[in-house]
């Protein structure tokens, strides 16, 4: 009961005894006993009174603001590493973001991740004992129960990244797929909050998918469900990162949009993007999104192309899963209002109207921060009970 109460206060911030009793379908005396126990352990505190509904105003409770416990988050994509320290109120205490660190350089990538993490811990001045856990989120076939990333050969250190990180820092560590974490963030805090059925698209250098089915994350029989980027909808001969041709990713990702711009500029097309030479993919991607928002026609057209292909893929998903909503999240959601018309056009063209009309199309407001937030939430949800044992 105590761990359930802690989780409820983490995800909902404040709750009264009556609300908790209703949520868990437990008696008021049992919930009251749990609340008193957590108050005695100094893990929670009173948080004023609930809004009056005509009777006596109920006291609300929340996690103790003064807890010194933190989680350390390693958020990876194919090319960039970001490290965050969160407190139990989901506030970022310290961060190092978007460090160029391609995962294709296996050994160097792991070394860089460890160095960036050590640097942030030193900068934060938070003792290692104050970290209740660490969390790693990254692309690939992540098996969080075995603690491995099966996208890498067993002899590759990134296959066992969780083990290496845990042994180096001596802090309990968990690992999860990046798109799964993004879907969790949207479900608990964002555009899919309280929805029973939603598909969350992680638009980044590739295209990921997280699925909420019957109010819970759906990961399939082996945990690898959601490989949206490898649906064979592309007519391009370009090789995907998986080594095959025809994958959606080669025409529906930010990497594809950047390539559209580069080809157009090389052919002589005019754009504000040609006035500067961007040195890496992040700079190119950020410039593309920002210039599109500012009205650059080439940037808008390039995002429109990937938006249309995304919509084609989403139409396929709607036919299979009939979701309540589709949420565009990840780094690319920053330009969601530009992507939206082309996504909707493709859905209208390829999706049965009766199914399309029941699926809301939404743009995330957490965008590129959804991965770190979802990773922190995943870690905290699975480790809060340790506070009860140790405090």
N, C-alpha and C positions, 0 to 999 in steps of 0.2 A: 504493500500500500504506500509506504513512504517514498519509494522510488517512482511510483506512478504520479504521486503528488508533485515531486520535484520536476518531472518531465512536463507535467501540465503547466506548472508555473514558468518553466523555461519557454515553452512554445506560446503560451497565452499571456505571459507577463504578470497579470494579476488575476486572482480567482478568489471567490468566497467559498466558505464551507458548503453552502447550498449548491453552488455551481459544480464544485468537485464531486459532491454526492450524486448529482444528476449525471455528470459525465461518466463516472465509473459505475453507476447503478449500485452504489454502496450506501449503507445507512449513515445518517448524520453522526451518530456517536462514534462509528468506526473511523470516519474521516476526521472528526475532531481529535480523536486519539492520535492519528498520524500527524496532524498539524501540530499538536502540542509536543510530540516527540521531536519533530524537526525544529520547532522553536527552541527546545532545550539544547539541541545540538548547534544552535546558532546558524543553521543553514538557510532559514527563511526569516522574514520579518513582516510585521503588519504594514499595510500600505493604504491607510485611510479607509473611507467608507464607500460602498457601492452607491450608484445613483438610486434614489428613493423610488420605490414602486408602490408607495402608499402605506407601507408598514415601517417597522423599524429597519433602518439602514444596516446592511450586513457589512461586517469587517472584511476587507480584502487582504490577501497575503501575496507576497512575491519573494523571489530569491534575495538573499541578503546582499546588499550593495557592497559590503565590505569584505566579501570573500576574496581571498588572494589566489584562487584557483584560475588557471588559464589553459587554453589549448593552443597548440602550434600547428598551423596548416601549411602544407606544401601543395600548391596548386600548379599543375603542369599542363601545358598543351604541347603540340608537336615541336614548337620552336622556342617557347618562352617559359621561364620559371618565375613564380611569385611565391613569397613566403609571408605569412600573416600570423600575428598573435591576437587571439580573441579572448575577451573575458566571458563570463557566463551570462552577460546581458547582450551578447552579440555585438559588442563594440570592438573595433579594431584598435589595439593598444600600440602596435608597431607593425611596420610592413616594409618589404623590399619587393618591388613589382616589376614585371616584364623585363627580366634579365635574359638576354639572348643565350639560349642553351639548347640547341637541337637535340632531341632524344635519339636521333640516329647516331650520334657520337656517344655510344653507350658508356664507356669508361669515364670519359671526360665529363659527360652529363651528370653522372652520379657524384663525381668529385665536386663539381660546381654546386650541386644542390646542397651537399653537406657544408661547403664553405659559406654559401649564402645564409644557410640556417644558423651556423655558428655566429656569423656576423650579426644577424638580427637578435639572437639571444643576448649577445654581449651588449649590443646597443640598448636593448630594453632594460637591462640590469635586473631581470626577473630570475630568481634562483631556479635551478632545474627542478627542485622538489615541488615548486608551485605549479608545474605543468602536470595536469591529470592524464593527458594523453597527447599524441601527435596523430595527424591525419594526412594521408596522401591521396590526392585525386588526380587521375591522369587518363588519357585516351587508351583504348585497347581492351582486350579480353581480360578484365580484372576479375579475379575470384577472391572476394573479400574474406571468405571462410578459410581458404588455404593461404591467403596472404600473398598471392602471386599475380603477375601480369603475364598471361599466357600468350600475348602477342609477341613475346620475345623468347628466343631459344633458352632452354634450361641452363645453358652454360653462360648466358648473358647476365650481367649483374642487375640489369633492370627487370629481369624476370623475378628476381628476389629482392627488389628495391625495399620492400617493407622490412625484410629481415636485416638488410644492411643498415637502414636508418635506425631501426630499433636497437641494434647492437651498438651502434656508434654513440647514440645519445642516452641509452639506458632509460628510455621513456616508453611506456606502452604505446604501440603504434598500430593504426588500422589503415587499410587501403580500399578505395572504391573508384569506380569508373567516373570520369568527369561529368558526362551527360546525366548519369544517375544522380549525382550530387546536385546538379543544376535543377533537375526535375524536383528533387526533394525540397530545394529552396523555394521554388515557385509554388509548390503544393502547400508548404507550411507558412510561408510569409508573403508570397507574391501573387501573380496573376491567376494561379490555379488554386488559391487558398479555399479550402473547404469543398472543392469539387470532387466528385466521385470518379470522374473519367476525364482525363486530359492527356494530350500529347505535347511534350515540351521539346522544341527543336533547338539544339545548341548550334547556332550559326557562328562558326569560327573559321580557322584555316581549313578545317574539314567541316562535315555536317554530322552532328550526333543527334541522338534521340533518347529521351527518357519518357517512360510511360506510367501514368497513374491509372490503375484499373481497380474498380470497386473500392476506391479510397486508399489504396496502398500502391507502393512502387511495384511494378511488374518487371521481373528480370528474366523470365523464362526458366526452363528446366535446368540449364547449366549456368545461369546467371549472365548470359551474353546477349539477351534480347535487346533490340534497338539499333541494330547496325543499318540504320537508315541510309547512310552515305553510300552503301554498296548495293543498293537496289539498281538493277541494270536498266536505267531509263535514258542514258546518254547515247547519242549517235556519234560522239567524238571518238577518234582513234587514240586519244591521249591515254597513257597508262595512269591508272589510279595508284595511290600509295600502297594499295594491297597487291599490286602487280597485275591486275586484270584491266580489261577495257570495258567501257560501257557504264561504269559506276556513276551514280548521280553526283558524287563529290566533285568530279572533274569539271562540272558545269554549274554547280550550285553552292559554291563555297566562297569565302572572301579571297582565298588564293586564286580561284577562277576569275573573280572580278578584277583583281590586280592584273592578271595576265591579259584580260580584255583591254584594259587601259594601256598596258605596255605595247601591245600589238597595234592599237589605234594610233598611239603617239609615234611609233616607228613608221607608220604609213603616212604620217604628215598631218594627222588630225590635230586641231587646235584645242587647247584646254589649259586652265590655270594650273593643272598638274604638271605641265611641261616646264614651268619656270624654275623648279627646283629638282635636284637629283637626290632622291631618297636612298639611304644607304642599306636599309634592311626591310624585311617584310612587314615588321610592325609599323615602321614609319610610313611605308607605302599604304598599308591598310588603314591606318589612322588618317592619313591625308585623303585617301579615297572617301572615307566616311564623312570627314569634315567638309571636304569640297562638295560632296553631293548635298549635304545639308545647306551649304551656302549657295547652291543652285548651279554648280558646274554641270553642263549638259553631258559631257563624256562620262563623268563620274555617275551621274544619274542613270544614263543608259547602261553602263556596266553593271550597276546594281539591279537594274530592271531585268537584265538577262538572267542573272542568277535567281532573282525573285520568281520569274516565270517557271524556271526549272524546279525551284523549291515547291511552287504551287502544284506542279505536275506530280511530284512525289507525295505531297500532302494529300492530294486527291486519292491516290492509291491507299494511303493510310486510313482515310475517312471511310472508304469502302470496306476495309477489313475490320476496323475497330469501332466505328460509329461513335467518336468521342464527343463529350460535352464541349470541349474547347481545344484549340491548337494554339500554343503560345510560342512566339518567336523569342528566344532568349539568346544568351551568349554575347560575344563581342559585337556581332553584326546588328543586334537589336537597337543599337544607337541610331541607326538610320531606318528604323522600322516603318516610319510613315512613308518612306520612299519605296521600300520593298512591298508594302501592303497592296497597292493597286495591281501590281503584276502577279503577286501570289493569288489574289482574288480572281483575277482574269483567268489564270490557269485552272483554278478550282471550278470556276463556272464552266469552263470549256470541257474539262475531263471528268467531273464528278456528277453523279446522279443528283439532280436538284433537291429531291426529298431528303437525301442524306446531308448534302452541303448546307441546307437551310437550318439544320439542327446543331451545327458545329460553329461555335463562336471562333473568330480569328482575333487573337490578342497579341499585343506587343509587350514584352517584359519591361518593367521599370528598374529591375535590378541589373540588367544587361551583363556586362563582363564581371560584375562582382558576385553574380549568382553562384559561381563555382566555389569560391572561398566560403561564402555564407552557408551553402548547402553542405560543404565538407565539415565545417564547424558544427553544424546542427547534427549531422550524422554521428560525429565523434561524441558530442556532448550527450546526445540521446542514449548512447551505448555505454557511457562511463559515469553518469551522474550517481548511479547506485554505489560507486566506489567511495563517494564522499560519506555515505551513511556508515560504511564500515571503518573509515579511517579517522573521522572526526570525533 
